[in-house]
Amino acid sequence: MGEQVTPLRVGIIGCGTIAGQYLDTFARLDSVALVALADLAPERAVALAERVPGARALSIDDLLVDPDVQLVINLTIPAAHAEVSLRALAAGKEVYTEKPLTADLDSAAEVLAVADAAGLWVGCAPDTVLGTGIQTARKVIDDGLVGRPISATATMMTPGHERWHPNPDFYYQPGGGPLLDMGPYYVTALVQLLGPVVSVTGAASRIREERTIGSGPRAGETVPVGIDTHVTGVLTHASGALSTLVMSFDAVATHSASIEVHGETGSVSVPDPNLFDGEVLVRTLQGDGWATQPASAGYVGAGRGVGVHDRAVTSGVAPRASGAVAFHVLEVMQSLLRSAGEGRAIAIESTVVRPDPVPLSEL
Ligand SMILES: NC(=O)c1ccc[n+]([C@@H]2O[C@H](COP(=O)([O-])OP(=O)(O)OC[C@H]3O[C@@H](n4cnc5c(N)ncnc54)[C@H](O)[C@@H]3O)[C@@H](O)[C@H]2O)c1
């Protein structure tokens, strides 16, 4: 680990559902000091600030000009990501944003261009891929335990978030859906495991035109479905490996591994990329069963926000949860949906170098 002496001073904009997980992670770290919080609803910032010694609840404008804040963590809703990140960059702050980088490719490109011109770092979730689950799987592959990787499957199948989410409307409108909601975890993991993607072919369908809310005060109410709720496709990686992706709100359950990678001489079962750890299994042609791999890479005991820790402690390598990776992942997902609509393969214009692997490290 780096010789961190002075913590990176960060401010959070967006104090909703996910923010608490960041607070829990930062409370365990010396590398990051959370000094300020802000939200459109000021009482949410006040409530969270009470949990963090030394942190102040500020207005959004005040947080952006606060000289004590070096990096803004953007935990607003996807539709606000671009605006908030651009304002932070204009104020001279680095940015780490929740996924997706922004809601569309044009604004994502603008964020990266502005950051580049200003010499400021932009990072983006998911940072789950820096945990021991995906990093150990990557090390297994990089070390050649399964030979040359040929293919992968990535599977996320549920009956839909309206069964548990009290306000699921946005999941069923453009910008939502199984791919844009959950795809960032799976596609980012596939890029970690197999490298960048050069083309995609997608197909998509939907089983219903409306969904019935299953919990909360609106239970029984229906919401319209304006997007496809089953998205599938093939990603061609620059290496030649082919990944088959299935992201669905139109299935009851699945017994499949979240991700499997198949090499010439072995197969790897990869844990849920929405989590930081989990069991990595390997079966080789010579072996007689699936063998559990000990954690051999990644941040041990990581939680959401470890990408900011990685930014704070890395020296000599680029911070790993980068905006460049997030842009590539966003282009892959948007192109899959475009391919499904147009019925043809789409070439991916962006590319990215795989981030450096994470050595096995305690937080
Ligand atoms: N909820 C989850 O389980 C989960 C998991 C992983 C990632 N995420 C991501 O985290 C982000 C936030 O999700 P959430 O579930 O916490 O949403 P949320 O709606 O619970 O919270 C978002 C907060 O941002 C505030 N906000 C919205 N626009 C703003 C603006 N322009 N300026 C300042 N504040 C603004 C809202 O007032 C709200 O408090 C999203 O990008 C989402 O994709 C959520």
The ligand as a MOL file (V3000), in Angstrom:
LIG
                    3D

  0  0  0     0  0            999 V3000
M  V30 BEGIN CTAB
M  V30 COUNTS 44 48 0 0 0
M  V30 BEGIN ATOM
M  V30 1 N -29.6670 2.5050 -4.4270 0
M  V30 2 C -28.8060 1.5670 -4.7480 0
M  V30 3 O -28.9050 0.4080 -4.3320 0
M  V30 4 C -27.6310 1.8950 -5.6270 0
M  V30 5 C -26.6220 0.9380 -5.7520 0
M  V30 6 C -25.5140 1.2260 -6.5000 0
M  V30 7 C -25.4090 2.4280 -7.1600 0
M  V30 8 N -26.4060 3.3530 -7.0720 0 CHG=1
M  V30 9 C -26.2380 4.6310 -7.7850 0
M  V30 10 O -26.1220 5.6670 -6.8300 0
M  V30 11 C -26.6930 6.8610 -7.3430 0
M  V30 12 C -27.7290 7.3600 -6.3440 0
M  V30 13 O -28.6820 6.3590 -6.1640 0
M  V30 14 P -29.6180 6.3660 -4.8710 0
M  V30 15 O -30.3250 5.0660 -4.8870 0
M  V30 16 O -28.8340 6.7770 -3.6780 0 CHG=-1
M  V30 17 O -30.6400 7.5150 -5.2920 0
M  V30 18 P -31.5660 8.3780 -4.3420 0
M  V30 19 O -32.6540 8.9000 -5.1890 0
M  V30 20 O -31.9140 7.6000 -3.1150 0
M  V30 21 O -30.6070 9.5760 -3.8570 0
M  V30 22 C -30.1540 10.5800 -4.7380 0
M  V30 23 C -29.9810 11.8630 -3.9390 0
M  V30 24 O -29.4250 12.8500 -4.8080 0
M  V30 25 C -30.1280 14.0720 -4.5840 0
M  V30 26 N -30.0550 14.8330 -5.8250 0
M  V30 27 C -30.6770 14.5890 -7.0000 0
M  V30 28 N -30.3220 15.5030 -7.9120 0
M  V30 29 C -29.4530 16.3350 -7.3120 0
M  V30 30 C -28.7270 17.4780 -7.7340 0
M  V30 31 N -28.8370 17.9430 -8.9820 0
M  V30 32 N -27.9040 18.0860 -6.8540 0
M  V30 33 C -27.7950 17.6210 -5.5910 0
M  V30 34 N -28.4600 16.5380 -5.1290 0
M  V30 35 C -29.2800 15.9140 -5.9810 0
M  V30 36 C -31.5260 13.6800 -4.2110 0
M  V30 37 O -32.1550 14.7060 -3.4870 0
M  V30 38 C -31.2800 12.4210 -3.3840 0
M  V30 39 O -31.1080 12.7180 -2.0070 0
M  V30 40 C -27.2460 6.5060 -8.7210 0
M  V30 41 O -26.3220 6.8990 -9.6960 0
M  V30 42 C -27.3800 5.0040 -8.6930 0
M  V30 43 O -27.1780 4.4450 -9.9830 0
M  V30 44 C -27.4970 3.1210 -6.2880 0
M  V30 END ATOM
M  V30 BEGIN BOND
M  V30 1 1 1 2
M  V30 2 2 2 3
M  V30 3 1 2 4
M  V30 4 1 4 5
M  V30 5 2 4 44
M  V30 6 2 5 6
M  V30 7 1 6 7
M  V30 8 2 7 8
M  V30 9 1 8 9
M  V30 10 1 8 44
M  V30 11 1 9 10
M  V30 12 1 9 42
M  V30 13 1 10 11
M  V30 14 1 11 12
M  V30 15 1 11 40
M  V30 16 1 12 13
M  V30 17 1 13 14
M  V30 18 2 14 15
M  V30 19 1 14 16
M  V30 20 1 14 17
M  V30 21 1 17 18
M  V30 22 2 18 19
M  V30 23 1 18 20
M  V30 24 1 18 21
M  V30 25 1 21 22
M  V30 26 1 22 23
M  V30 27 1 23 24
M  V30 28 1 23 38
M  V30 29 1 24 25
M  V30 30 1 25 26
M  V30 31 1 25 36
M  V30 32 1 26 27
M  V30 33 1 26 35
M  V30 34 2 27 28
M  V30 35 1 28 29
M  V30 36 1 29 30
M  V30 37 2 29 35
M  V30 38 1 30 31
M  V30 39 2 30 32
M  V30 40 1 32 33
M  V30 41 2 33 34
M  V30 42 1 34 35
M  V30 43 1 36 37
M  V30 44 1 36 38
M  V30 45 1 38 39
M  V30 46 1 40 41
M  V30 47 1 40 42
M  V30 48 1 42 43
M  V30 END BOND
M  V30 END CTAB
M  END
